[in-house]
Amino acid sequence: MKKKVKLYLVIGLMLLTMVLGACAPAVTPTAAPTAKPKPTEVPVQPTAEAATLPEITIDAADYSYTTPETIVAGWVRVILTNSGQEPHHVQFLRLNDGVTVEQFEDALKQGEGPALAMTKQVGGVGAVHPGGTAQAVLNLPTGEYVILCFIPSPADKVAHHAKGMIKSLTASDGDNQAAEPTASLTVQLKDFMFDLPDSLPAGNTVIKVINEGPEPHEFNILRLEEGKTVEDVVKFLNGEAGGPPPFAPVGGMNGLDVGLSGYAELDLAPGNYVAICNIPSPKGNGAPHFMLGMVKEFTVK
């Protein structure tokens, strides 16, 4: 299991660095199951309930977070800004009851596998490029959390959390009566596909993301560079193409355990995009889910 998790961290998350080298062996992805497209829905304006959502702003630098140490439990809007020179994301991990931050950090020194076994993945804001901003709405039960960035630096391949990009915080009871936001559409994550329309409207879009599993999944969004396709993304990740990455990460929803949901609040410019899941699969000998078909190209117009 430890070996499989490490493969996820080296292959899957290195996607988001936009600087993957040619060290990964070529893997031919299986064809993604064809999902029946849903009608494109016009984005709706946030409801009064959504407007009352408590917000926290997290600034991601190279290599640290600036964020409150205490938040109110419940539905919370998380706004991630990247003031660094490398791509960054923020993953929220709720520590299992009885697990301390010190125990988690000690386990993390042994490897990400033992550390993740002590937590529940409750989402986060997907990677954004330097200077970018993205946001998501998460349901955070009371408890102790760690937030961290798993993305490795391009120069030394060391994960950002090992360079200090990890922080603990507490979600406590409070007067948070905010309801869930109103979604423009719902995207279901399954083994191994996205139930996602082929086209989305440009502008602000609120997407409810539900992990129907049975494996953990994420919903990360990459904007394709002009003239590039999903095939170019896969070739780049397989080390079959050099040069700059054919995409830029623009947010989404980080890892969710089975049965959990959250909201990706996106502001999408017209163009071509890819939805992708990088989490490794035990069924697929540790291969990231996008290699098993969980990658989908869509347009925004």
KELUM-777315 format. One record per residue (C-alpha): x negated, y, z; residue in one letter. Coordinates in Angstrom, 2 decimals. Layout:
BEGIN
ATOM;u;v;w;resn
ATOM;X;Y;Z;A $
...
***
This chain:
BEGIN
ATOM;u;v;w;resn
ATOM;0.00;0.00;0.00;M $
ATOM;-2.85;2.38;0.86;K $
ATOM;-4.34;1.80;-2.55;K $
ATOM;-1.05;2.54;-4.28;K $
ATOM;-0.45;5.77;-2.40;V $
ATOM;-3.94;6.96;-3.20;K $
ATOM;-3.29;6.26;-6.87;L $
ATOM;-0.24;8.48;-6.63;Y $
ATOM;-2.29;11.27;-5.12;L $
ATOM;-5.04;11.00;-7.72;V $
ATOM;-2.92;10.48;-10.82;I $
ATOM;0.52;11.88;-10.07;G $
ATOM;-0.36;15.02;-8.21;L $
ATOM;-3.37;15.81;-10.34;M $
ATOM;-0.80;16.51;-13.05;L $
ATOM;0.10;19.63;-11.21;L $
ATOM;-3.44;20.95;-11.09;T $
ATOM;-3.29;21.48;-14.85;M $
ATOM;-6.87;20.43;-14.94;V $
ATOM;-6.81;16.65;-15.16;L $
ATOM;-9.90;15.21;-16.70;G $
ATOM;-10.28;12.21;-18.92;A $
ATOM;-11.02;9.81;-16.11;C $
ATOM;-7.58;8.18;-16.00;A $
ATOM;-7.14;5.06;-18.15;P $
ATOM;-4.72;5.29;-20.98;A $
ATOM;-1.30;3.95;-20.12;V $
ATOM;1.53;3.62;-22.55;T $
ATOM;4.76;4.80;-20.97;P $
ATOM;7.83;2.70;-21.31;T $
ATOM;10.81;4.26;-22.99;A $
ATOM;13.01;6.20;-20.62;A $
ATOM;16.58;4.92;-20.31;P $
ATOM;18.90;7.11;-22.25;T $
ATOM;21.15;9.01;-19.90;A $
ATOM;24.49;10.26;-21.12;K $
ATOM;24.08;14.04;-21.30;P $
ATOM;26.40;16.12;-19.19;K $
ATOM;28.00;19.22;-20.64;P $
ATOM;25.90;22.29;-20.11;T $
ATOM;27.49;24.38;-17.40;E $
ATOM;27.33;28.12;-17.10;V $
ATOM;25.47;29.20;-13.95;P $
ATOM;27.70;30.56;-11.25;V $
ATOM;26.93;33.42;-8.95;Q $
ATOM;25.95;32.49;-5.40;P $
ATOM;28.89;32.24;-3.02;T $
ATOM;29.23;34.24;0.15;A $
ATOM;28.09;31.15;2.08;E $
ATOM;24.98;30.81;-0.05;A $
ATOM;24.16;34.48;0.50;A $
ATOM;23.98;33.85;4.28;T $
ATOM;21.33;31.15;3.97;L $
ATOM;18.35;31.83;6.20;P $
ATOM;15.17;32.31;4.18;E $
ATOM;11.50;31.70;4.84;I $
ATOM;8.75;32.90;2.56;T $
ATOM;5.59;30.83;2.28;I $
ATOM;2.51;32.31;0.67;D $
ATOM;0.13;29.71;-0.75;A $
ATOM;-3.47;30.83;-1.05;A $
ATOM;-6.73;28.99;-1.69;D $
ATOM;-6.48;27.15;0.79;Y $
ATOM;-3.95;28.11;3.41;S $
ATOM;-0.28;28.86;4.03;Y $
ATOM;1.16;31.98;5.59;T $
ATOM;4.54;31.06;7.05;T $
ATOM;6.60;31.28;10.26;P $
ATOM;5.88;28.64;12.88;E $
ATOM;9.54;28.25;13.85;T $
ATOM;12.63;28.04;11.66;I $
ATOM;16.30;27.44;12.32;V $
ATOM;17.44;23.92;11.45;A $
ATOM;20.01;23.34;8.71;G $
ATOM;20.17;24.58;5.15;W $
ATOM;17.25;26.94;4.52;V $
ATOM;16.00;28.68;1.39;R $
ATOM;12.25;28.27;0.98;V $
ATOM;10.51;30.81;-1.26;I $
ATOM;6.99;29.85;-2.36;L $
ATOM;4.61;32.42;-3.77;T $
ATOM;1.21;31.45;-5.13;N $
ATOM;-1.42;34.08;-4.44;S $
ATOM;-4.28;31.69;-5.13;G $
ATOM;-6.32;30.86;-8.20;Q $
ATOM;-5.14;27.24;-8.38;E $
ATOM;-1.66;25.70;-8.66;P $
ATOM;0.01;25.02;-5.31;H $
ATOM;3.16;23.41;-3.99;H $
ATOM;4.67;22.90;-0.54;V $
ATOM;5.88;19.52;0.66;Q $
ATOM;7.98;19.34;3.84;F $
ATOM;7.43;16.21;5.93;L $
ATOM;9.54;15.67;9.03;R $
ATOM;7.54;13.74;11.61;L $
ATOM;9.26;10.61;12.85;N $
ATOM;10.59;10.89;16.38;D $
ATOM;7.79;10.40;18.86;G $
ATOM;5.01;11.21;16.37;V $
ATOM;2.86;14.22;17.20;T $
ATOM;1.10;16.55;14.82;V $
ATOM;-2.22;15.33;16.20;E $
ATOM;-1.31;11.71;15.45;Q $
ATOM;-0.31;12.65;11.93;F $
ATOM;-3.55;14.53;11.32;E $
ATOM;-5.60;11.63;12.66;D $
ATOM;-3.76;9.26;10.32;A $
ATOM;-4.30;11.65;7.42;L $
ATOM;-8.05;11.37;7.94;K $
ATOM;-7.70;7.64;7.24;Q $
ATOM;-5.67;8.26;4.11;G $
ATOM;-2.37;9.66;2.90;E $
ATOM;-0.63;6.27;3.13;G $
ATOM;-0.85;5.86;6.91;P $
ATOM;0.13;9.51;7.38;A $
ATOM;3.18;9.40;5.11;L $
ATOM;4.42;6.29;6.91;A $
ATOM;4.88;8.53;9.98;M $
ATOM;7.20;10.94;8.18;T $
ATOM;10.31;11.46;6.13;K $
ATOM;10.05;13.35;2.85;Q $
ATOM;12.74;16.04;2.91;V $
ATOM;11.79;17.97;-0.21;G $
ATOM;9.87;21.13;-0.89;G $
ATOM;9.09;23.56;-3.67;V $
ATOM;7.41;22.02;-6.70;G $
ATOM;4.06;23.30;-7.92;A $
ATOM;3.81;26.79;-9.36;V $
ATOM;1.01;28.30;-11.37;H $
ATOM;-1.22;31.08;-9.95;P $
ATOM;0.78;34.25;-9.55;G $
ATOM;4.07;32.37;-9.80;G $
ATOM;7.06;32.16;-7.49;T $
ATOM;9.68;29.43;-7.10;A $
ATOM;12.28;28.49;-4.52;Q $
ATOM;14.40;25.63;-3.26;A $
ATOM;17.08;25.08;-0.64;V $
ATOM;16.34;22.28;1.83;L $
ATOM;18.34;20.62;4.60;N $
ATOM;15.96;20.56;7.56;L $
ATOM;17.11;18.59;10.64;P $
ATOM;15.79;19.62;14.02;T $
ATOM;12.33;18.28;14.73;G $
ATOM;8.64;18.72;14.14;E $
ATOM;7.31;19.21;10.60;Y $
ATOM;4.13;19.53;8.70;V $
ATOM;3.90;21.32;5.38;I $
ATOM;0.98;20.63;3.10;L $
ATOM;-0.35;20.72;-0.43;C $
ATOM;-1.50;17.42;-1.93;F $
ATOM;-2.86;18.96;-5.14;I $
ATOM;-6.61;18.40;-5.58;P $
ATOM;-8.98;21.13;-6.71;S $
ATOM;-10.27;20.75;-10.27;P $
ATOM;-13.92;21.17;-9.35;A $
ATOM;-14.34;18.58;-6.61;D $
ATOM;-11.03;16.63;-6.71;K $
ATOM;-10.54;17.24;-2.97;V $
ATOM;-6.91;17.58;-1.92;A $
ATOM;-5.98;21.07;-0.76;H $
ATOM;-4.74;19.84;2.62;H $
ATOM;-8.27;18.59;3.33;A $
ATOM;-9.46;22.18;2.80;K $
ATOM;-7.07;23.59;5.36;G $
ATOM;-3.82;23.78;3.41;M $
ATOM;-1.71;22.14;6.11;I $
ATOM;0.44;23.73;8.79;K $
ATOM;2.88;22.57;11.46;S $
ATOM;6.23;24.15;12.21;L $
ATOM;9.33;23.43;14.24;T $
ATOM;12.97;23.38;13.14;A $
ATOM;15.10;24.20;16.18;S $
ATOM;18.79;24.49;16.89;D $
ATOM;20.23;27.92;16.30;G $
ATOM;23.14;29.82;14.87;D $
ATOM;22.72;28.56;11.32;N $
ATOM;26.22;28.11;9.96;Q $
ATOM;25.22;28.49;6.33;A $
ATOM;26.88;26.17;3.86;A $
ATOM;25.20;24.55;0.89;E $
ATOM;24.81;26.78;-2.16;P $
ATOM;27.05;26.34;-5.18;T $
ATOM;25.26;24.40;-7.89;A $
ATOM;25.41;25.00;-11.62;S $
ATOM;24.96;21.27;-12.20;L $
ATOM;23.85;18.11;-10.42;T $
ATOM;20.83;16.03;-11.40;V $
ATOM;20.62;12.46;-10.14;Q $
ATOM;17.23;10.80;-9.70;L $
ATOM;17.13;7.06;-10.25;K $
ATOM;14.69;4.24;-10.95;D $
ATOM;13.44;5.45;-13.41;F $
ATOM;15.32;8.28;-15.08;M $
ATOM;16.75;11.77;-14.73;F $
ATOM;20.47;12.18;-15.28;D $
ATOM;19.83;15.57;-16.85;L $
ATOM;21.40;17.37;-19.85;P $
ATOM;19.32;17.88;-22.98;D $
ATOM;19.84;21.64;-22.76;S $
ATOM;20.14;24.20;-19.96;L $
ATOM;21.05;27.89;-20.10;P $
ATOM;18.33;30.48;-19.66;A $
ATOM;18.23;32.57;-16.52;G $
ATOM;19.06;31.71;-12.94;N $
ATOM;20.23;28.13;-12.51;T $
ATOM;20.98;26.28;-9.27;V $
ATOM;20.52;22.53;-9.60;I $
ATOM;21.58;20.08;-6.91;K $
ATOM;19.02;17.26;-6.84;V $
ATOM;20.13;13.92;-5.40;I $
ATOM;17.83;10.95;-4.99;N $
ATOM;19.85;7.81;-5.63;E $
ATOM;16.68;5.70;-5.51;G $
ATOM;16.13;3.05;-4.49;P $
ATOM;12.60;4.54;-4.51;E $
ATOM;11.60;8.07;-3.42;P $
ATOM;11.68;10.59;-6.28;H $
ATOM;10.91;14.19;-7.13;E $
ATOM;12.10;16.68;-9.78;F $
ATOM;9.17;18.77;-10.96;N $
ATOM;9.52;21.17;-13.89;I $
ATOM;6.81;21.92;-16.45;L $
ATOM;7.17;24.56;-19.12;R $
ATOM;5.59;23.34;-22.35;L $
ATOM;3.14;25.55;-24.16;E $
ATOM;4.16;26.64;-27.65;E $
ATOM;4.32;23.70;-30.03;G $
ATOM;3.68;21.05;-27.36;K $
ATOM;5.88;18.04;-26.58;T $
ATOM;6.36;15.46;-23.87;V $
ATOM;4.03;13.19;-25.84;E $
ATOM;1.30;15.81;-25.49;D $
ATOM;1.86;15.85;-21.73;V $
ATOM;1.50;12.07;-21.48;V $
ATOM;-1.61;12.05;-23.68;K $
ATOM;-3.18;14.76;-21.54;F $
ATOM;-2.44;12.85;-18.35;L $
ATOM;-3.87;9.67;-19.87;N $
ATOM;-7.09;11.45;-20.75;G $
ATOM;-6.38;11.05;-24.46;E $
ATOM;-6.46;14.81;-25.14;A $
ATOM;-8.95;17.41;-24.00;G $
ATOM;-8.72;21.16;-23.71;G $
ATOM;-6.33;23.15;-21.56;P $
ATOM;-3.18;21.48;-20.23;P $
ATOM;-0.16;21.66;-22.56;P $
ATOM;2.13;22.87;-19.78;F $
ATOM;2.53;25.21;-16.81;A $
ATOM;4.27;24.12;-13.57;P $
ATOM;7.23;26.34;-12.66;V $
ATOM;8.69;24.77;-9.52;G $
ATOM;11.40;22.22;-8.88;G $
ATOM;12.05;19.87;-5.98;M $
ATOM;9.25;17.95;-4.27;N $
ATOM;9.55;14.46;-2.84;G $
ATOM;12.89;13.33;-1.42;L $
ATOM;13.47;10.06;0.36;D $
ATOM;16.33;7.86;-0.81;V $
ATOM;19.77;9.33;-0.13;G $
ATOM;18.56;12.88;0.46;L $
ATOM;19.36;15.94;-1.61;S $
ATOM;18.35;19.55;-2.04;G $
ATOM;18.72;22.47;-4.44;Y $
ATOM;16.19;23.71;-6.97;A $
ATOM;16.82;27.38;-7.69;E $
ATOM;15.20;28.07;-11.03;L $
ATOM;14.78;31.12;-13.23;D $
ATOM;14.07;29.60;-16.64;L $
ATOM;12.97;31.52;-19.69;A $
ATOM;13.93;30.17;-23.13;P $
ATOM;11.63;27.42;-24.30;G $
ATOM;10.88;23.73;-24.04;N $
ATOM;10.43;21.99;-20.70;Y $
ATOM;9.71;18.63;-19.14;V $
ATOM;11.17;17.16;-15.96;A $
ATOM;8.77;14.66;-14.41;I $
ATOM;8.35;12.44;-11.35;C $
ATOM;4.83;11.61;-10.19;N $
ATOM;5.57;9.34;-7.24;I $
ATOM;4.01;5.86;-7.53;P $
ATOM;6.15;2.75;-7.81;S $
ATOM;5.54;-0.47;-5.88;P $
ATOM;7.41;-2.29;-8.64;K $
ATOM;5.08;-0.84;-11.24;G $
ATOM;1.81;-1.77;-9.53;N $
ATOM;1.47;1.76;-8.21;G $
ATOM;1.98;3.51;-11.55;A $
ATOM;3.54;6.97;-11.26;P $
ATOM;7.18;7.02;-12.17;H $
ATOM;6.66;9.09;-15.32;F $
ATOM;4.66;6.16;-16.73;M $
ATOM;7.74;4.01;-16.21;L $
ATOM;10.02;6.34;-18.15;G $
ATOM;10.87;9.01;-15.59;M $
ATOM;10.01;11.95;-17.80;V $
ATOM;12.47;13.96;-19.85;K $
ATOM;12.08;16.82;-22.29;E $
ATOM;14.81;19.47;-22.38;F $
ATOM;15.33;22.89;-23.89;T $
ATOM;16.35;26.18;-22.33;V $
ATOM;18.17;28.69;-24.51;K $
***
